[in-house]
Every structure is written in C-alpha cells, then in structure tokens.
Amino acid sequence: MYVQVRKNFWARITKSNFFIKLTNWEYWPFGVVQFPLFGYWMWLSLRARSLVFFSASNPRIPMGGMFGESKYDILKTIPPEFIAKSALITLPTSRQEVLRQIEMMGLKFPIILKPDLGERGWMVERIHTEDDIDHYLSRVKLDFIIQECIDMPLEFGVYYRRFPSEQTGHVVSIVEKKMLTVKGDGKSTLEELILSKDRAKLQWEQLKIKFQDQLRTIPGNDEEVLLVSIGNHCLGTKFLDGGHLITRQLSETFDRISKQIEGFYYGRFDLRVTSLDDLNQGKIKILELNGSGAEPAHIYQPGFPLSKAMMVLFRHWKDIYRISMENHQRGVNFISLREGIRMYNKFKAVGK
C-alpha cells in the first residue's frame, strides 16, 4: 500500500507541467536561457560604442530585425515568387473588410491571420470560417497580416549569414518543424492521448477548447490527429536539428535568394516546401523572414545539450557583431539609443 502510494505520488510529480519544463531546458523562459549572454552583449556594446550596434546588421530592417520590425514590410522586400500571398490590415477594421481583402487576394478558407508585430507565435491563427474572423477581431489590438495558408508538407527554418566583406553567404542552421500530433491506439480517447504526451499536455488549456467536441472520441489504431497546424515551438511544434541537410547547393540557393533582398545579411527564413529536392532548388514559399533577433532554432531539438546551445548563441552574437561592424565601417549608422528604447518599448507593449 505504502509503495503504491509513493509510486503514484512520484508519477504525479514527474508528469506535472512544472517538472516537464524544469527537466527540459527547451521550455525554460526566454530570459533564463539568454541571461548568460547579457555580459557578452555588454562587452560587444563597449567595443562598438553603441548599445544597439545590432541595428546595422540588416540595414534595411529596423533594428536589424532584433525587435519591433514590421513582418509585412520585410515580406515586401522579398521577390514575390518566393513568398506566400500576404496583405496588411490596419485597425480599425471589420469582418466585411477582411472578407473583401481575402476575395481580392483570390484566397479561400482556411487562411492565416497574424500580428504585423509580434513574436514566438503570438496570435498566429489558422482561420476556417467567418465566425473565426469575428473572434480574432475581438482580440487583436494591432495591425495584422492576412496570409495564404500554405499546406506544403514540410516546414523549415533556414538561417542564412553573409559577411559584408565577403561575396558569398552560407546557410548556418536548419530547423525542421514537426507539428504537434498524437497517434491513436483504437482504445484511448483523444483527451487521454493528449494528456499522455508531454508536449501535447503542455498545450492542454488551448487544446481542450479547440477540441471540446472531440475529446471523447477514440481515434483509430495508428490514426494520427493533427493538434496544432502552426509551426511554432511555443505552440507545441517539435524542433529538430537539420544540420545534416546543409549542402553546398542549399547555401548557393539561399545565397541567390538573399542577395535579391536589399540590405539583408543575417536572419532566418521560415518557409514551407514540398520536398527536400525543392528546398535545395529554392522552390519554396516563405512565410516570414526574421532578422538578427531570430535564433538558430535547431538548438531547441529535444535533448540538445544546453552547453552546446550556449556555444551556438555566443557564436550567433559574435556574427551579429562582425556583420554590424563591417556595415558600420561601410557607412551604415547605428540608430540612436533613444530610438532603440522607443522601439523596444513599442515591442514590449505588444499584446498588453
């Protein structure tokens, strides 16, 4: 009896959300993981004589893409053949205006709605009906993007780097994104399947609302149920290190694409693609292009050593510094500290 009680108690502890997050650093708060880099950033700032030296990393993107940039403005700098159809909606707006824009774009449901200013999947949603639009409009507090829903089967984050003093750039990181799913066994309900999988369990508060009419259903044996279709780590997507996919051809492809984007040297393409061959050939659809504030997200693969991740992040800041300083020596000014603080405050106010 005592042994069974003790075993049940330990099981409750190890299956708690707190324990899952504590023992898997990929779930730790952003500030905790980034804190060791603070001193290095200060050192680099002293060398550059600017706290916002990173603003020169991508001269055509405000703050170099560290924070506060318009996703839509960045998309407009990319050749149209590579991007998902997108349009900016400014507030205030209405369901009728959104529907009119969807029709003008030649789109049908589902579509994607996401804030023009935001991060880490905040309020990025797949919209299936007109009622979904109303629900979104009741919550969104800033301008947002209507985007074509790209259902290509593979999603990647491809990180590109080119030093201004060099003619050729390279892909330095790839993350493969595996959407959150559960697999049926022919016996368990959808609710039981969700609660038995750590990654899904952490999303329970959202999933129990999304699937409220299906929680008691029993998926068939080996039936895969897609829980979240948005490729974001904070929404349960599994990030996998795709370093083995980096080839000379891939680097040449993204070098060719990147050089068509004025003032872009360092950042991550979040994209969908049909196959690995298409990825290598550049037959892609870009959902977002994030500047120097984006991380080489392959470090969030489950089990990736924290010590190794920190080495990647220190190298990441070293590259930002070198690119920024080379651009600065070529005449690119750092923005003022006052402007940097203004943009940071605007960024931090998102969602409040």
ABEGO torsion letter per residue (X at the ends): XAAAAAAAAAAAAAABAAAAAAABAAABBAAAAAAAAAAAAAAAAAAAGBAAAAAAABAABBGGGABGBBAAAAAAABBAAABBBBBBBBOBBBAAAAAAAAAAAGBBOBBBBBBABEBGGBGBBBBABAAAAAAAAAABABBBBBBBBBABABBBBBBBBBBAABABBBBABBBBBBBBBBBBAGABBAAAAAAABAAAAAAAAAAAAAAAAAAABBBBBGBBBBABABBBAAAGBBBBBAAAABBAAAAAAAAAAAAABBGBABEBBBBBBABAAAAAAGBBBBABBBBAABBBAAAABBGBBAAAAAAAAAAAAAAAAAAAAAAAAAGBBBBBAAAAAAAAAAAAABGX
